[in-house]
């Protein structure tokens, strides 16, 4: 078993339906306790080595928390460059998931060039933004290379065009109704279209409302107070907010897109809207990076940031990572970490009574093999950041 642990899911069935779902996790949620007594700079060095999945988002949340806890205010360009790196990582994560997990539904094989592009994307992006080895430190040194960033955006755009959409990402993002979406499905032979076409042809409409709402904006002071309580470990392992269990991820971020609104009217909170939401988010990233690059090229932008005195010596970093919202909380004294906690999106989405549990309970099939396939598709569509074991009883 890897250091990341895994999610274990047991389905209990009766009369061809899932009537009970048991979700357990072996993820090492107490791992951040190893940071206690470490210097802030040492913690920031360790984070990407310990958390290899979405390491950039983890580093971003960590440095935000540590800057706030130490009272350091970074230049607005640093914040923007760090946001761009998280966006590049989100594109890479979505591309990798689509190109590896969805590839069984297409005859198009991954080329070495495509794999190389994904493998080097983050290192090239960091080098284009900061001096080598200095990204996500308290006060990093900027080494802004606009041409290199433009090249990275072009690489993402081209890979999306060739392997995913067969049109430009910007054009695909403009698919705003089901008729246009179905036309794309029927005319396109990419691996994304192949999977979604199969699902459309096999899926009955209206998988229902699973009763799990999108995670709202949370007050940082209240989150810090919740994490300072004696049962904070319970909150970290199975988070809720004021008694309500929430979902976070690409679907919740794309709820306002017209295509998602229409697909959810037809398929509820099922697999198809979730996969399409990931595609929409991926399609939006090149344009988002281009807008951010344009701001960096300007000279009039400035952001005033004020340290919250109520969070003196502690800080909360919040980042929208590829799989959902991520929180890091740091408490320090004299540059030494006294408490460190992480609330990851996997714990929201794979809560024992959360969105995956409710979605699995909606499944029914006449054959065990079909039920397992449906369950695996659903789990993959929500996308844990670790591996999972699925057992049917």
C-alpha positions, 0 to 999 in steps of 0.5 A: 500500500502506498503512503497515500492509502486507499478508499475501501467501498463495500456494496450490499445488495438486495433485489438487484439494488444497492441498499447499503454502502460502507465507505472506509479510508486508510488515508493517513490523515494524521500525517501532518502531525509530523510537521509539529516542531518543524520550521515553517521553511522546512514544512514548505519543502516537505509538503510536495514530497509527501503529497505527490498527488496535486503537489502544486495545489498542496504547496499553494494551500500550505504557503498561503496558510504559512504566509498568513500565520507569519504575517508575510504579505507577498507581491500580487504577482507571486499570488497570480503566478502561483494561481497559474501553476495550480491551473496548469496542474489542474489541466494536467490532472484532468488530461491524465485522468481522461487520457489514461482512464478513458482510453479503453473506450477508444482505439487511439493510443497514447503517443510518447509525445503526449505522455512527455508533454504531461510529464514535463508540464509542471516542471516547465511551468515552474521554471517559467514563473520562479527561479529554480527551486524557489516556487511556493516559498514564503518569499519566492524570487520571480523569474517570469518568462512570458514566452515560455508561459505562452508555450505551455498554454499552447501545449495544453490547448493543442493536446486538448484539441488533438486528443480530447475535443477535435476542436479548440477548447474555447470552441468546445466550451461554447457547447451550451445545449444538449443538441450541440453536445449530441452533434459533437458526440456523433461526429467526434472520434476522440476517446472522450467522445467515445466514452460519453457516446457509449454512456449516453446510449446505455444510460436511462434518463434521470438518475435523481437528486442525491441530496448532496449540495455543493460546498459553499464559501466558508468563513476562514475564521470559523474554519480555524475555530472548528479545527481548533476544537478537541474533535477536529480529527473527526471533522478532518476524516468526515467533514460536514459544515453545520450538520450538512454534508457537501460535495466539492469538485469540477461538477460543483464548479461548473453548475452554472454552465448551460450544458451542465444545467441541461444534462442534470435535468436529464441525468440528475447527478449521474456520471454523464454530467460529472464527466462533462463538467471535467471536460468543461473545466479542462476546456476553460483553462487555456483561456483562463491562463491567457487572461492571467498572463495578460494581467502579468504583462500589465503594469497597473495591477495591484492587490492590497492584502491585509493580515487578519488580526483574529488569525494571529499566528495561524493561517488558513490556505484555501485552494480549488484543486483538480478534485475539489476544495483543499484547506491547510491550517498552520499555527506557528510560534517564532517560526516553528509549526505548533499545529498543522492540519489538512482537510482534503476534497476526498474526505468531503466527497467520500464521506460515509454519508456523502455524494459517493455513498448516495450515488451508489445507493441509486444504482441497480442492475440485473447482473453483478458485473454490470453493477460493478461497472456502474459503481466503478464509473461513478467512483471514477467520475467523482475521482478520489485522489487515491486508489480504491477497492470495491467489494460487492456483497 
